[in-house]
Amino acid sequence: MFMRAYIGGNYSLYGLYARLKGKRHLLVKHATDIVIEGTPRSANSFSFQAFRKAQKGKIRIAHHLHVSCQISQAVKWQLPVILLIRHPVDSIASWVVRHPDLDPETCMFYYYKYYDSLKDYKEKVVIAPFETVISDFGKVIEAVNEKYSKSFDVFHHTKEAQDAIFQERHQANERMGRSKLATPAPSQIKDQFKKEIVPHIKELHITRKAIELYHSFILCSQLEKK
């Protein structure tokens, strides 16, 4: 996380790091069809899988690196971008529930640094609020098609389609031996952990700035205006 925070805004430097870590396939390139990125716990996995499943043909998606250079470089190359964003308190609570060893303040700093570095790109990407992503991802793809004059296939966001994606992630986590707290779907045990840590997260000095930044992005999201 620290490495991503400090070099994540530099495409050349992070590109070298991604190659060393075996993540080159996730990095945006000239041939990339679309970038889907946001900070951790912003429905990255759901968005990636929903977008991929909706397409009838092969699609090249840059995703899951959680670094701002994915966005800035895509904009430079005039590639379609879905910038995922979730309320910082909810995002950090979910992140810490999944990784209890993480420090909430460090995670909040990472969140703030990530979106603050992208504030000049608000009008150049499709800003996808978490609530819209998990309730009607088809609307997100429609916004991409409209903004970039594309014809990506639209995801039909039914309960069955959503549950199928959650089930796939759950099975993948089981195969990798991950804790039940790592599942992307809502759960009672996760909700209980979040309730315990949310008061502390709200008291962090940087949280107020992160919330203000979050709202400035939401105001620029066409998905919130429809």
N, C-alpha and C positions, 0 to 999 in steps of 0.2 A: 504493500500500500504506500509506504514512504517513497519508494522508487517511482511509482506512478505519479504521486503528488508532485514530485520535483522535476521530472523530465517528461511528464505526460502531455505538456503543451508543445513539445518540440517533436515534430514528425520524424526528422532524421535520427535524433537520439533514441526516441522510443522505438523506432523501426529496428535499430540494432538490438535493443533490449528484447523486443518481441521475438526476433530471430533466435537469440540465445536461449530464450525460454520455450522455444518450440511453438510460438503463437503467431507465426508469420501469416498463417492462413486466415487469421481473424482481422488482419490489418487492411485498411483501405488502400486500394490500388487504382490505377487508371481504368482497369477493366471491371471494377466493382459496379454492380447494378444499383445498390442502395446501402446506406449506412444506417444502422439502428443502434443507438447508444444512449446511455444515461449512467448515472452513478449506480452502484449496487443496490438491489432491492427496489428497483423502479420498474419492475415487470419486464426486464431484459429478456429472460428466457421465454416468457409467454409471447412477447412481441415477435421474437425471432422465429419461434415455431409456428405461430399463427400466420405470419407473413409467408414463410416457406411452404406451409401446407396449402395455402390458398393458390399458389402459383402452379399453373399446368406444366410449365417448362422449367428447365434448370435455371437457378438464380444464384448470383454471387452476392453474398451479404457480408459486410464488415460489421462485426458485433462483439460484444462481451469483453472489450478491453478496458472500458471505463476510464478512458483518457480523452481529454479535450481535443488533442490533435487529430483524432478520428473525424471530428466535426469540422474543424477549421480547414483541414486538408481537403475534405470532400467538397466544402464550399468553394475552395480555390479551384478545384477541378470541375466545378459545376455539376456535382453529382447529387442525387436526391438524398435527403437526410431526414430521419425521424429522430428528434431529440426527446427522449423520455424524461419526465420529471415528476417527482412525488414530493409531497409536503415534507420538509426536512425532519420534523419530529417523528413522523411515521416511518420515514426512510431509515433514519439512524436507529430507531427502536427495533425495526425488523432486522437490520444489519447486525446489531449487537446480540439479538436473540439467536441468530444463526451462528455467530462467532463470539461467544461469551468472553473470550480472551482479549477482545478489542476494547480500546478506550473510547467511550462515547464522544469525548471532546475532540480527540484526534479525528474520528470519523466525521464529525460535524465540520471541522476545519477542511477536511478533504472535500466534502460536499460544497462548502462555500467557495473554495478555490476553483473547483471544477466549473461551476456555473458562472462565477464572476469572470472567469477567463473567456466565457462565451457570450457575454452580454451584448457584444457588438454584432452578433450573428442572429439575433432574435428574428429578424424579418427575412432571413435567408434560409430558414429551415422550417420544417413542420414540428411545432412544439406539441408533444402528446402528453397531456396530463394523465397520471396514473389511473384516475377514476374512469376516464374515457377508454383507455386501453383495455381495462379489465371488464368493461361493460359493452363496448361496441367498437372492437378493433377494425371492423370494416369501414367505419367512418374515418379512421386514421388513414387507411389506404386510399380512400376516396379523396382526402385532402392532399395526399401526395400526388395523386394523378392530376388533380386540378392545378396544383402549384407548379409542377414540373412538366406538365403536358405529357404524362406517361399513361400507360394502359395496363398497369398491374392488375391482376385478378384480385377481386375483393373477398375478404374473409367473411363467411357467413357465421356471425357470432351467436350461435345457439348454445343452450346449456350443454347439449351433448358434445358439441365441438370443443367447448371450454373444458369440460370434464375429461375428455380424451387427452387433452394436452397436459392437464394436471396429473392424470394417471401415468402418462409416459414419464414425466419428471419424477414422480414418486418411485416408479420402478427403477429408473436410472440411479436415483439416490440409494435405493436398497442394494443395487448391484455394486455400488462403490462403497457400501458400508457406512454411509453418512447417517447422522443423527436424524430423528424425526423432526427436529427443529429446522432442518435444512429444506424440508418440503416447501414448494412454492405456494401451495394451496393454504387457505386459512385453516386454523385448528384451534381448539380450546386451550391446549397447553401453550401454544405460541401467544395467544391473546393474554393469558395470565402473566407470562414473563414480561410482555410489553407494558402491562399496567404497572408493574413494579418498577420499571426503569424510566418510564416516560416523565415522571416528575423531576428526576435528576436532569434529564436531557433538556427540559424546558428551562431549567435554571441556569444553564450554561450561558456565558456572556455572548458567545458567537451565535447562539441560536436565534436571537432577535434579528441579527443582520442576515442570517440565512433565510429566515421567514420573509423578510422584506424583499430579498433577491428572488425568492420563489414566486412571490406575488407579481413581481415585475415581469417575469416570464409568462405567467398565466394570463396576464393582461394582453400579451402579444400573441396568444394562441388563438388561431382561427377556430379551433375545435370548441373553445369555450364560448365563442360568439355565436355559434350556430344554434 
